Amino acid sequence: MHISNAELSTVTETLQLHELEQLVRTQGRRLHNFVRRRIGNAEDVDDITQETLLEAMRCRDKFQHQSRPETWLFGIALNLIRNHYRRSRVRDIFDDVEAGELVDEAGRGPAELVESHQIMQRVSAVFERLSEETRAVIHLIFNEQLSYAEAANELDIPIGTVRSRISRARAQLKQESLD
């Protein structure tokens, strides 16, 4: 039996699509919660989650199995979250609201909110410069709230490697925040 290149690419695409569908089934709830923890507006959470899945669908042929599929998927979500904040402007916060009304649940006013936003932008910039391996460790430790041992097990690396990646990331963040 002879299979043409067109038929072969369809088989490969179907397998890749099947893998993506399985990934969404197993990680969909975690992905939604991941986005929800970073975005306050429920509509934006749904939009960014959906955009993540669409982007994963569009780019599934670019995934080269150099990281875990869920790390790749959550990386797409994180990039879309960063883009969301880059597009939003601080002045949008002030539309149709009196300055005295602008206090969040922690009692922070406009100045503190702007400062927090600027800090998050700086941290995000440092985070983007970290290696994929380090970002994966940080994601598991700080976002998924796994222990160092659990993260090491999840990534199939020694616990000492987890510790050193976290230590280097902290040092880089500290150094770059002083610059």
C-alpha positions as CSV (number, residue, x, y, z in Angstrom):
1,M,0.0,0.0,0.0
2,H,1.4,3.4,-1.0
3,I,0.6,6.5,1.1
4,S,1.1,9.9,-0.6
5,N,2.8,12.9,1.1
6,A,-0.6,14.6,1.4
7,E,-2.1,11.6,3.2
8,L,1.0,11.4,5.4
9,S,0.8,15.0,6.4
10,T,-2.9,14.6,7.2
11,V,-2.1,11.6,9.5
12,T,0.6,13.6,11.2
13,E,-1.6,16.6,11.6
14,T,-4.4,14.5,13.0
15,L,-2.0,13.0,15.5
16,Q,-0.8,16.4,16.5
17,L,-4.4,17.7,16.8
18,H,-5.2,14.6,18.9
19,E,-2.3,15.4,21.2
20,L,-3.5,19.0,21.5
21,E,-7.0,17.9,22.3
22,Q,-5.8,15.6,25.0
23,L,-3.6,18.4,26.4
24,V,-6.7,20.7,26.6
25,R,-8.8,18.0,28.2
26,T,-6.2,17.3,30.9
27,Q,-4.9,20.9,31.4
28,G,-8.0,23.1,30.6
29,R,-9.1,23.7,34.2
30,R,-5.5,24.4,35.3
31,L,-5.0,26.8,32.3
32,H,-8.2,28.7,33.2
33,N,-7.2,29.0,36.8
34,F,-3.7,30.0,35.8
35,V,-5.1,32.9,33.7
36,R,-7.7,33.8,36.4
37,R,-5.0,34.2,39.0
38,R,-3.3,36.8,36.8
39,I,-6.3,38.7,35.3
40,G,-9.1,40.2,37.4
41,N,-11.8,40.6,34.8
42,A,-13.8,37.3,34.2
43,E,-14.5,38.2,30.6
44,D,-10.8,38.9,29.9
45,V,-10.0,35.5,31.6
46,D,-12.3,33.7,29.2
47,D,-10.9,35.7,26.2
48,I,-7.3,35.0,27.1
49,T,-7.9,31.3,27.8
50,Q,-9.7,31.0,24.4
51,E,-6.9,33.0,22.7
52,T,-4.3,30.6,24.3
53,L,-6.1,27.6,22.8
54,L,-6.4,29.2,19.4
55,E,-2.7,30.2,19.4
56,A,-1.8,26.6,20.5
57,M,-3.9,25.3,17.6
58,R,-2.2,27.7,15.1
59,C,1.3,27.0,16.4
60,R,1.0,23.3,17.1
61,D,3.3,22.4,14.3
62,K,6.0,24.6,15.9
63,F,6.1,22.6,19.1
64,Q,9.3,20.6,19.0
65,H,9.0,18.6,22.2
66,Q,11.9,20.5,23.9
67,S,9.6,21.0,26.9
68,R,6.6,19.4,28.3
69,P,3.4,20.2,26.3
70,E,1.7,21.8,29.3
71,T,4.8,24.0,29.8
72,W,4.5,25.1,26.2
73,L,0.7,25.7,26.6
74,F,1.1,27.7,29.8
75,G,4.0,29.7,28.2
76,I,1.6,30.8,25.4
77,A,-0.9,31.9,28.1
78,L,1.7,33.8,29.9
79,N,2.8,35.6,26.8
80,L,-0.9,36.5,26.0
81,I,-1.3,37.8,29.6
82,R,1.8,40.0,29.2
83,N,0.5,41.3,25.9
84,H,-2.9,42.0,27.6
85,Y,-1.2,44.2,30.2
86,R,1.0,45.9,27.7
87,R,-2.0,46.9,25.6
88,S,-4.0,48.1,28.6
89,R,-3.1,51.6,29.6
90,V,-2.9,53.0,33.0
91,R,-5.2,55.8,32.0
92,D,-8.0,53.3,31.3
93,I,-8.2,52.7,35.0
94,F,-9.2,56.3,35.5
95,D,-12.0,56.5,32.9
96,D,-15.4,57.5,34.3
97,V,-14.2,57.2,37.9
98,E,-13.3,59.8,40.5
99,A,-9.8,59.5,41.9
100,G,-11.1,59.1,45.4
101,E,-13.1,56.1,44.4
102,L,-10.1,54.3,43.1
103,V,-9.1,52.0,45.9
104,D,-8.7,48.3,45.5
105,E,-9.5,45.6,48.0
106,A,-6.2,46.0,49.7
107,G,-6.8,49.7,50.2
108,R,-4.3,50.8,47.5
109,G,-5.0,54.0,45.7
110,P,-4.0,55.0,42.1
111,A,-0.4,55.8,42.9
112,E,0.2,52.4,44.5
113,L,-1.7,50.6,41.7
114,V,0.6,52.3,39.1
115,E,3.7,51.5,41.1
116,S,2.6,47.8,41.4
117,H,1.9,47.7,37.6
118,Q,5.4,49.1,36.9
119,I,7.0,46.6,39.2
120,M,5.1,43.8,37.5
121,Q,6.4,45.0,34.1
122,R,10.0,45.0,35.3
123,V,9.6,41.5,36.8
124,S,7.9,40.3,33.6
125,A,10.9,41.6,31.6
126,V,13.3,39.8,33.8
127,F,11.2,36.6,33.6
128,E,11.3,36.8,29.8
129,R,15.0,36.7,29.8
130,L,15.2,33.5,32.0
131,S,15.7,30.2,30.3
132,E,12.7,28.0,29.4
133,E,13.9,25.5,32.0
134,T,14.1,28.1,34.8
135,R,10.6,29.5,33.8
136,A,9.2,25.9,34.1
137,V,10.6,25.5,37.6
138,I,9.3,28.9,38.7
139,H,5.9,28.1,37.2
140,L,5.6,24.9,39.2
141,I,7.0,26.4,42.5
142,F,5.2,29.7,42.6
143,N,2.1,29.3,40.4
144,E,1.3,25.6,40.9
145,Q,2.6,25.8,44.5
146,L,4.5,22.5,44.3
147,S,7.3,21.7,46.7
148,Y,10.8,21.7,45.4
149,A,10.7,17.8,45.5
150,E,7.4,17.7,43.6
151,A,8.7,20.1,41.0
152,A,11.9,18.0,40.6
153,N,9.7,14.9,40.2
154,E,7.4,16.7,37.7
155,L,10.3,17.9,35.6
156,D,12.4,14.7,36.1
157,I,15.4,16.6,37.4
158,P,17.3,16.5,40.7
159,I,16.0,18.6,43.5
160,G,19.4,20.4,43.6
161,T,18.8,21.6,40.0
162,V,15.4,23.0,41.1
163,R,17.1,24.9,44.0
164,S,19.9,26.3,41.8
165,R,17.5,27.5,39.1
166,I,15.3,29.3,41.7
167,S,18.5,30.7,43.3
168,R,19.8,32.0,40.0
169,A,16.4,33.5,39.1
170,R,16.2,35.3,42.4
171,A,19.7,36.6,42.0
172,Q,19.0,37.8,38.5
173,L,15.8,39.5,39.6
174,K,17.6,41.2,42.5
175,Q,20.5,42.3,40.3
176,E,18.3,43.7,37.6
177,S,16.0,45.5,40.0
178,L,19.0,47.4,41.4
179,D,20.0,48.6,37.9
